[in-house]
Amino acid sequence: MLLGAGWARADAGVGPLEVQFRSVTVPQNSVPAIAQDRAGFMWIATNKGLTRYDGYRLRPIEQAGDTTAKRSLGWVRALSAAADGRMWIGTEFQGLVAYDPEQDRVESHGSAQGGPGPQPPIRALAAAPDGAIWVGTLGQGLYRYDSAAKRFEAHELRWRGQAEKRVLALQVGADGVVWAGHWRGLSRFVGGAWENLALPGLEQGMPVPALAQDRGGRVWLGTQDGHLGVVEQGQVRWVQALGMPINALAEAPDGRLWVGAKVGLFWINPASGAIEARLRQDPRRAMGLAGNDISGLLRDRSGAMWVSGYGLGVQRHLSHPALAVRGPDADLNSPLAEADVRAVLALKNGEVLAPTQTGHIARLDGRPGRDLATLGEWPRERHNVVEVMTEAGDGSLWMAAAGRLEHRAADGRLLRDWALDGGRAQQLLLRADGSIWLGMQEGLYRLAGEGAAALERVHPLAGPLHGGVYVLSAAPDGRLWVGGQQGLFREKTAGEGGLEVVPQAPAEPLASPIVMGLLWGRNGTLWVDTPVSGLHRLKGWDGEGRARFERISERHGMEGVFGGNLHEDGQGRIWSQLYVYDPAADRLDSFGSAEGANFGSFWFFASTELPGGGLLFGGSRGLLRVLPDAYRAQRTSPPLVVSGLRVNGQPWQQPRNPRDGLKLPPGKRSLSIEFAALDYADPSRLRYEYRLEGLDSDWTRVDASGRNPSFGPLRPGHYTLQVRATAHHSLWGTEQLQLPITLEPAWWETTSARIGGGLLALLAIWAWMRWRTRLLRRREVELKALVDERTAELRELSLTDALTGLRNRRYLELRLDDDLRLCLRRFETPGIEGAGEGPGPDADLLLMLLDLDHFKRVNDVHGHAAGDAVLVQVAERLRQVFRETDSLVRWGGEEILVLARETDRRDAAELAARVCAAVREQPFEIGPGETVHVTVSIGFCAFPLDPRHPRLWDWRACLALADSALYATKAQGRDGYMGAIRANGLSPREAPDGLAAWRGEKRLQVARSAAVDDAVSPA
């Protein structure tokens, strides 16, 4: 009867909910064997050779050789992970080999036959707890290999007195019993001897290519003709007959038995033997099974199921207890044959209406445990797309489609419809007063009641409402809240329809003005979703009645919309089709393709709540069903491994255990480390942080593309590479990869070598410093002399007129104060001055101002070059008149100031006369064969002018007096001089101004040239 039942359900398909897989890209999609090692790597045998997979790339596992052919292990049909970390590999013709992770190399162990040439093909491997490896070959029988002694021990299998040398499957039970599936049946090794188990109904035997043990310790077997059996109390009991070869068996986390056959995958209930699902490749299901010829099944350490096969490649089952996708029906005549669901509504009777893009409305069974099975098509004569719908209290339905608002009876009959304006309908709300509100692509509309003639457009009190209206929600106090492109609005008074903008506190507003979703929680909390900054929570109101919002998504580092379709579960968590937020734990989690939630592009305004607390969301490839009660936040720290290591650019042996550390010999200064978090659900979503302690103190954050950092050149010393990973957008777990790294120093980098080298260096430095000091001192003397010489030159240039070579005003400013102090000190020193005669001869300073007469005429007639030539020659003639100790200063233009030091004031007239003669008596050459006659006018003043009162006439007063004397000379006809020799009771304020004043001032002794007046005024 059981076999009959099995045959009766052998063609049972999968249920309404999709079974989704994620494919791993492998060469030509042909994989004869898969396995997982102790570290967590997946091993995948391909027709291009054996590879190891870390979630990102297939790393070829090859043996030593100088050509590709010699390095390749060829076709591999058997893999077995040992407890010591090695992976045992059964090849087609190279015998038994093993990959040793400590050495990162493949070791050949040959076969019992030994010798060169092809070895017998290995079809099955099984690692025993004692470290031995059981090896099943095709044609040479069964062997036990002692890896420590490197010795093969033959085990003879017999069937009806004949040796059976074709071993197809091996299984070592938890109790140590070894099971062997061979060409004629099933044998086990108990008490040091092999015994055969009878296969009921198969007296001639049958090949057993598949063995597995469940969590209860029972051994399951699959035969070549499709019998599925279990060993109970030492006997085989058949539980199902599939009628096709069974190639692989594995128990899933939910207790189901997965059976891989030649034409698909079966899920078997181990208690009843019933086929709960049959999976086959369906081109319409992009996330479904990729092929039908199954070669291997595996449950990894995380509990995920893997499938391998020919034409299928390798796929990982995507499953989550809380998430499932209701995809399209296989029946092309079904209303859900195309599952692009743009709206969804759960009715009070438990049914779900799912309008699709085809215009059909599918009726689904939304009751718990019914998996949204198709019940038929909801009757509607119009086949345009229903955009939004809702159920009234009397069971009738309101819906918007193609510019019409329809009111229909529960059986689909059209009761009445109204024309709609505003584009696509996005929200539909029935209010307690009987009014119907619609949020449209452009604006907000209201139908007063089912008896109203037409809809009216609603505008806020402050002005028109434009743009999309995305959400309508009734608050606990009965007021209507509206969210849309223009922001957030609320009804000023419940039931009156007048809308006002919700004021927001400037310091705590919504981060984005557009509102995509609203939800009033059971505790009265308002949740708001925006397209840029995601989920917000209304914290309260400030003193001025403005809303204060908390930015939930932004605080948790999430960007973009939370999902728009907001719902609250029984635990107070807030859900959308993308995220779930737990206010109690303040935790925000995302979910998607890694959890099997591949339902295409989600649609806004397409969600509903199912009976029993489930949630349903519409998408372009079907419906996403969420069972919140089954949802538990996943761990954030997947296991981490070192998947690649290079030192100085060359591949390097990896440590067996990262905590054992990596020790590098002298000369190795750079390394590149590749790491991976072995989370195969969706490796691309993983994020990593790493740092090299001893070099960096800060974490470096990278995505999956940056998990191969390089370091160097590094100094000898001790470092620790720390790596952590997470599949969460903001939370990091406690698990870390720690790899101690020691870079040994070369002999010259050791402490003793450094000390010795340091002493030698100090000695050399001391000797060099001595030599260098002597050299520098010698050079210092030379340089100082050179600097002094250059400084003098520069100083001279800075104090000299470039044209004439005379001193400039800056020179006078630098020297004048010293000259004046020295002169005054002579006249003010007690004991020197006697009887009013002063300090004696040659104690005076003589200030003399010279101005060339009619010099402008020279420039105007002969040009400025001629004037410059005259000035240069005047300067030369003045140097012949005055001493080197006297200062000749070009005072400006054609004016020259002379400061004669240590001069007797009584000689001033004679000195001025000599200057006039030197200028007058010889013409000045201004060009080839061309000369000009020039005269000079002079005004002078002796300093101090009043020896009895030396400070009465200061320098400025004397300079002004000399200038006045110069103008008096020019007033008397030029080419002469006039000057003040001595003042007697005359103050600077009484100084003469003009020729008449000079002639009439009796308190001033004046010297004049003969051209003016040969007489000298009385003292």
C-alpha positions, 0 to 999 in steps of 0.5 A: 500500500505504501508503494502504491501511495508513493507511485500515486504521488510520484508526479506531485509538484511543488506547492504554491510557494516558490522554492528558490535557489542561488546558483554558483557559476561553475564551468559548463554547469557540470558538478559531480561532487560537492563537500564542505571542509572543517574550515567551512569552505565549499569544495566543488568538483567541475569538469575543469578540475577541483575547486574550493569556493569561499563565496566569491571565487572558485580557487583551483586545487591542483597538484604540482606540475609544469603543465596544466594537464599535469596539475589538474586532478581531472574528473573527481566523483568523491570528496570527504572532509576529515576531522584534521582539516584535510579534504580527501579526493577520489579521482578518476584515474590518479587514485587517492589524493588529499589536500593538506591545508597546513601545507596548502598543497595536494598530496598523492596517496596512490592506490592499492595497486600502486605503480605508474599508469591509470589507477582504478576510478574512485566512486565513494569516500568516507572518513572514519573517526579513527582517521582512516579513509574508506575508499570505494572503487569501481572495479577494484573493490573496497579499501581502508586507507591508514593515512598515518601508515600510508597503507591500503587494506583490502576489504572484500565484499561478497554477494551470493558467494561472489566478490563484488568490486563495484562500490558506489556509496559509503557512509560511516555512521555515528556509531562507527558502523561502515555502510557500503552501497554496491552494485548488488545492494547494501552491506555493513561492517559490524564486529570486524566482518561484512554482512549483506542486508536484503533488499525486499522484493529485489532478489537479484539485487540492485545498485545502491548509489546513495546513502545518508544518515538522519539525525536519529541515526537511521541510514537511508538508501536509494537504489538505481531503480528509484526505491527509497528505503531506511534501515530499521532494526537491521532490516531495509524498509522501503518507504517510496518508489520513485521509478527513477535512479536515486543519486543523492540523499540528505536530511534537511534542517526541517527533517525532510529527506531530500532525494536527488534523482536523475530527473529532479529533486524530491522532498520526502516526509520521512515519517510517512514516505509521502512526497511533499514536493517534486522540484524540476527545472522550470524556465519561468522560475528564474530562481528555481532549480537550474537542472534536473540531473542531480549528482549531490546533496549537502547540508552545510554547517549553517543548515543550508541545503546545496544541490549539485548536478549535471547541467545544473552546476551548484545551487544553494537553497534560499530559505527563511522560516518567516519569508516565502514567495508566491510565484506564478502558477504553472498552469497557463490558464490560471489567473495567476499564470503571470504574477505581476501583482499591482494590488492585493487585498485580504477579505474578511472570509480569508480569501486574498484577491490579487489583481495582476498586470494582465487584468485578471484578479486571482482568488487565493487562499489566505488562511494559515497553512494554505500557502496562498493556493489558487482558488480561481478567478474573481469574476469581473467583466472588465479586464483592465488593471485594478490599481487599488481596492478595499472591502466595505463592511457589508462585504462589497468591494470598492476598486479603481481601475483605468480612470473609473471608481467601481463599486461591486458586490461580493460576487463581482457584480458591478453596482455603480461606477464613477469617472475618475480624474487625476491619473493612477489611483494609489490609495483608497480609504472608506471612512465611517461617514460613508465617504470614499477618499482616493489618493491619485497620481495627481491630487486627492478626491472624495466621493461623498457617498455611494449615492453621490453623482461625482467625485470632488477634488479636495484641497488643503485650507492653505491652497491647492494640493498638487502631485501624488497622494501616496497614503491615507490614514485615519488617526485614533481620534478619527481625523484623516492624515494624508501623505504625498509629494507635497508633504504631510497633512491632517484633517483640522476637525474630524469628519469635516474634510478641511486639511491643514499642513502638519507643522514641524519643529525646525530642529526635528522635522522630517528629513525628507518632505515627501511622505510615502507611508503612514502607520498608526501603531496600536499604542498610538504612535505615528510612523512615517516613511519618506523616500530619502530618509526612510522611517520616522517616528512622531516623538511628540509636539513642542510648546507651539504645537509643532511635530517632533520626529525621530529619524529611525532609518537615518540613525541606523545608517540606512538610506532610502525608503523604508518600503512605503507599505507599513504594517505592525505585527503582534510584537509591535515591530514595524514591517515593510517588504524590505525591512523590519524595525523592532522598537523594543530592541531598537534594531533595524534589519533588512531582508531580501534575496539572501533569505529567499525573498526574490519576488521581483520589483516591489510595488508601492500601495500593494500590501495587506494583512493576512488572517493569523498575522501574516503580511503580504506584499505585491511584486513584479514576480509574485507575492512576498508572504511574511510570517512575523511570528516566525522571524528571528533576527539573524546573527551578524558575525559569519565565520571568517577564514583566510582564503589566500596569502602572498608574501613578497608577491609570492603564494605562501603557506597558510597557518593551519589555525589563524591563532597559531600565527604567521612567522615570516623569515628575515627579508620578508617585508610585505604581505597580501592577505585575502579573507572571506566570511563564509556566508554563502546566502549572499556574499556580495552584501557582506561588509568587512573591517580590518586593521593591522595592530602594530601598524594601524589603530583604526579600522578600515571598512571595505565591501566584498571587493576590498577583502584583499589588503596589502601591507608593507614594507613592514618593519620587523616585529609583532603584528596582529591582523584583525578582521570582522564581517557582517551581513547587517548594515550597521551592527558588528558581531563579536566574532573576529579573525585574529592572525598574529604575524611575526616578521623576524629581523635579519642579523643586522636588525637584531638588538645586539647588531643594532647596539654594536652598529650604534657604537660604531656609528657614534665613533664614526660620527665623532671622528667625522664631527671632529674633521667636519668641525675643523673644516667648517671653522675654516670655511666659517672664517672664509665665509665670514670674510666673504659675507662681510665683503658682500655686506659692505658692498650691499650696504654701500649700494643701499647708501649710494646714489646710483647715478652720481655715486654720492650718498643718499638720504638713507645714508644721512639718516643712519649717520646723522644722529651719531654726528650730531651727538658727537658734536653736541657732546664737544660743546656741552662737556664741562671744562672744555668750553672757555669764555664762550669760545667753544671747544676750539677749532675743527669742532663744528659741523658745517651743513651746506646745500648746493643747487645747480643754477638753471639746471632745468634749462640744461634738461630742456635744451640738451636732454635729460642724458645731458643733465645726468652727465652734468650731475656726474661731473659735478659729483666728481668735482665736489670730491676734489673739493671736500675731504673723504670724511665729509659726506656728499649727499644727493638731496634731490634732483640737482640739489646736493647736501654736504656735511663737513665734519670737524670743520672750523666754521670760519672756513665755511665761506672759503670752502663755499667759494672753492665749490662755486669756482670748481663748478663755474670755471670749467665747462661740462661735457655733455656729448661728443664735442658739446659742452655746457657752462653751469653755476651753483648757488650755496646756502650753509649753516654751522652747527651748533649755530649758537655755541652758548646754547648748543641745543637751541638750534636743532638739526631741522632748524639749521637745515631750514636756515641753510635752505633759506640762505640758498634761496637768498643767494639765488635772489641775489643773482645765483653763482654764489653763497650765503650762510650763517656762521653764528647766532647770538641770542637769535631763536629759530622762530626768529630766523630770517626769511628772504634776502632783506631779512638776511641783510638786516638781522644783527643777531646773526653772523652771515658770510656772503659771496663776493657776487653778493656782498664781500662784507661780512655782517657783524657778529 
